Amino acid sequence: MTLISMLLALIIERLAVRSDAWQARPYCQAYLKLTAGSGLKQLAEHQYGRYLWILLPGLLVAVLLHLLDNRLLTLVVNTLVLLVGIGCWHYRQLYKQYLNAQERGDAEAAHLAMQQISQDSRSTVDSSQGLTLVWLNFRYYAAVVFWFLILGAFGVITYALLRHLNEQTATEQAAAAKVVDEHSDPLAESETAAGYSADYSQADYSTADDISDDISAENSGADNSAEPVTMDAAIDSDTESLSAEPVSAPAARDALNCMLHWADWFPARLFGLGFALVGHFSRASNALLGYFLDFTASNEQVVKDVARAAEPLPEEVVNGIEDTSSMVQLAKRNMLFFLAFTAILTLSGWLG
């Protein structure tokens, strides 16, 4: 059943998924809105309750499936949950734009498409364009499939929520930093009001609407005859909406980052082992061994370093079409390897 759900979800995601309804983002946003308007907000803000708050959606689905105890229903729900968890239509569209631009020789359009991918992914490690795609493949496919194999729908839902919260937090921090930078430049203050909507539209779509609404409300309700707002007051006003979410407090962000770090720790090294088996084994295995018992290194750094070692390329082709296509092919070979390994485990009775 696990293997069937995986194959169905991967095939449907490639051939039929074309709308936002098949992405995890709107469902995570709905959970955040439900939390903000109910007693769940207190649970999310509690020092230990926030961990239960993150696990709660997955637990509810897991308990419901257990109580119903219907194999067909479980197959359908698992497939749909996995399909939503691996949904990354936004990034696939941008990558398609990049390939089309490369085919027609439009270097500027290709650069802009890849720059948008890097910006939206909120990558924390500087790397080539190809390695950025490898990291996205890990976050949206490899890690999700790993937790599906281990914990079923519960694992997918929990990981997708952690991933969304992490991306949203990074977006909010970037937006807040941009506000501070704007107000710190006296020459930019006269252009700030006109530039808000354009600036925030570049942020991740998980917070852009809320931020724009808050700014519009403040602007429309302002009195033209009022005294000028000081710089500190303007910064506090602009960033107030960013701290309204349950994960905006520093302690909550630390807890979130800790959970996501450990959720990625073993899958990143397992994914790296796959790189070694489908790529340059000696170089990739040496790179992987350097991180294998390192519990503090960034998992993104681990994945990217091992991927680069598994598929070494000359410096002159880095950030070109050869770099991106080589890295994408490496990630695809790795996923096919783990699908074959999953099939073996299923046929041998290790997986249900």
N, C-alpha and C positions, 0 to 999 in steps of 0.2 A: 504493500500500500504506500509506503514511504517513497519508493522508487517511482511508482506510477504518478504520485502527486508531483514529484520533482520534474519528471519528463513533461507532464501536461502543462505545468506552470511555465516552464522554460519555452516550450513550443508556442503556447498562446501568447506569451509576452513578446516573442519575436514576430509573430504573424498578425496578431489581432488587437493588441493593446494600443489605442490611439487617443485616449482621453485622460483627463486629470482624475477621473473617478477610480482609476486603477493604479494610483500612486498612494503612498502612505501619508503624504503631507496633509491632505484635507482631513483625514481621520484623526491624525495627531492634533491638528488645530482644533477640531471639534472637541477632543478630550480636554485640551487646555481651556477652551471657552466654558465647558461644563464645570471644570474645576474652579475657574474664577467666579462663577455664579452659584456655587453650592458649598456645602460643608467640606468638600474635598480640598478646598484651599488651605484649611487649617492642617489637614493631613500632609499636604505637600510642603508646607512651611515648617513642619515639625522636624526636629533634628534627626529622628529615626523614622518618623512616619513617611518621609519623602521616599524612602526605599520601597516601602509597601505601595505608595502611590504610583511609582514607576512600574511595579510588578502587577498592579491591580487589573488592568485590561486583559493581559495575557492569562492571569489566573481565572478570571471570569469565564473566558472562552474555554479554557482547559476543563474547568469544573463542569460547565454546561455540556461539553462533549462527553465527559465521563458519565454524567447522570443519564443522558439520552442513550448512550451505548449502542449506537447504530453505525455499522461499518461504512455504509454508503454515505451517510451524512458526514461522517468523519473525513472520508476521502474528499468530498466536495468542499467542506470547510477548509481543510488543510490546503487543498489546491488553491482556493481563492485567497486565503491568507498569504500563502507563499507568493502568489502572483502579485498581490499588492506590495508585499515586502521587497520584491526585487524590481518593482516598477521604477524606471528611471527614464521615462520618455523625454523629459526635458533635455537630459544630457545626450541622449541618442540623437535627438533632432539637431543639437548644436554640433555634434560630431559629423552628422551627415552634411551639414552646411560647410564644415571644414573640408571634408572630402570633395564636395562639389567645387569649392573654391580652388582647391589644389588641381583638380582636373582641368579647369579652364584657365589656370595660370594666374589667378587673382591672389597674389601673396598677401595683400592688405586685408581682404575679406577672410582669408584663412587665419591670419594672425588674430583678427578681432574675434572670430568664432572660438578659437582656442583660449584666448584671453578671457572670454566670458565663461568658459568651462572652468578655468582655474579660479576665477573670482567666485563663482557660485559654489564650487566645491569647498571653499574656505580651507584650502590646503595650508598646513603650518610648516611644511618643509619645502624649501626651494629645490626645484628639480626640473627636468626636461618635460616637454609636453607629453611625450610617450609615457613617462613614469606617472604623470598625473592621471592618465587614463587607466593605468594599472591599479592605482590606488582606488579610483572610483569603481573599477571592476571588483576589487576586494570588498569595498564597503557595501555595494549593492547586489553582489552575487555570491562571492565566496563565503563571506562571514554569515550572510543570511542563510545560505544553504547549510552551512555547518551547524548553526543553532537549530535549524529545522530537523536535521538528522538526530541531534542530541535531545532536544526538548519539544519537538513538534511545533504546533501553532503557538504555544506559549513562548517558545524561544524566539520565533520570528516577530511576534507582536512586541515583545519587550525590547529586542534589539532595534527594531524599526523606530520605536519611540525614543530610545536612547540616541540613535543617530539623528533623528529630527531635532531633538532638544539641543544636541551638541552643535548642529549647524545653525539653529536659531540663535543660540547664545553667541556664537562667533559673529553672526550678522549684527546682532544688537551691539556688541562691543565695537565692531567696526563703524557702525552708524554713530555711536556715541563719540568715538574718537574723531570722526569727521566733523561732528558738531563742534567739538572743542577746538579743532584746528581752524574752522571757519571763524569762530568768534575770537580767536586769538590774533587774527589778522584784521586790523582796522579797515584796510582797503576792501575787504570782502564783506563787511557788515552791511553795506548798502545793497549788495547783491544776494544776501542770504535768503530773504523772503522769496525772491523769484527762483532761487536755486533749490529750495527744499524739495519740491516734488520731483525734480529731475534726479537729485542726489539719492533720495530714498528709493526711487524706482529701480536703482541699481542694486539695492540690497536684496537679500534673499526673500522670495515671495512669501515666506512664512510670517513676516512682520511688516512688509511694505504697506499693506492696506491699513493696518492699525496705526502705523506711524503717520501716514498721510492724513488719515481722518483726524488724529489728534491735532496735527499742525493746522489743518483747515479750520477746525473748531476754534482754536486759539486765535487765528487771524481774523475770522469773521466776527468774533465776539470782542475784539479789541476796540478800545475807544481811541479815535484819532487824536483827540486833544490831551490824552494822557501823557505823563512824562516819559521820556525814553527809558527803556528797561536796561538795567546794568548788565554787564557781560556775565557775571556769575548767575544772576537771576535768569538770564536767557538760556544759559547752559542747563541749569536745573530744570527749567520748564521744558526744554526740548528732550531731555533724557528721562523725564518723569515717566513717560509711557513705557520706556524700555525696562524699567524696574518693576512693572506691574505683574509680570509673569512669575509663576511659582519658582522658576529656576534662575531668576535674575539676581538673587542675593548671592554674595560671594561664597557663603557656606554651601548653598544649594548647588552652585556651579562646581565647587570642588567635589561634592559628592557625585554629581553627574559625571564629571571627567574621570573620577576614580572608577566608577562602575563601567564606563565605556572602555577605559584602558584595559581592565581585566577581561571584559567581554571580547576584546580584540587580541589579547595577548597570545593565547594558544592558537586561535585561527591564523594569526599572522605568521607564526612559525611553521604551522602545518602547510599553509599556502606557500611559504618559502621553500619547504621541502619539495613540494610539487614543482616549483620552478627548477630546482636542482635536477629533478628526475626528467623533466621535459626540455631542459636547456643545457647550458654548459655546466656539467655536474661538479667538477673540481672547484671552479671559481665560486659557484653559487653555494656549495656546501661549506667552503671556507668562510664566506661572508655570513652564512647562517649560524655557524658554530660560534662566531664572535658575539652573537646576540642571544644564543639559545637560553642561557641562564641569566640574562640581563633583564631584571624586572622593572627597570626604570626608563629604559630607552623608549623613544616614541615608536609606536607600532607602525606608523606611517613611514618612518625612517627605515625600519626593518624591511618592510615590504619593498620599498623602492630600491634600497641598496642590494638586496638579494636579486631582485628582478634585473637590475643593471648588470650584476655579475653573471646572471644566467644568460643574458643576451647582450654581450659586449658589442659596441658599435664605435666606429671612428668618430672623433670629436667633430669633424666637419659635417656629419650628417645629423648630429643631435639637434632636436627641435625642427627637423624637417619631416617630410612625408615618410621617409624611410624609417625614421625613429618611431613615429606614431604607429605605422603599420606593423613594424616588428614587435613592438610592445603589445599591441592588441592581439596579434597572432600568438604571442607567448601566453597571454592571459587566457585565450581561448583553448590552447592546448592543455593548459593547467586545469581548466574546468572540465574538459573532456576526460582527462585522466581521473579526476575525482568522481565523475559520473560513472566511469567504468569500474572504479574501485567500489563505489556504492552498489553497483549491480552485483559484483562478486560477493560482497557482504550479504546482500539480500538473498542471493541464490544459495549461499552457505548457511543461511538461517540466523545470522547475527543481527540482521535488521528485519523488522516486521513489514 
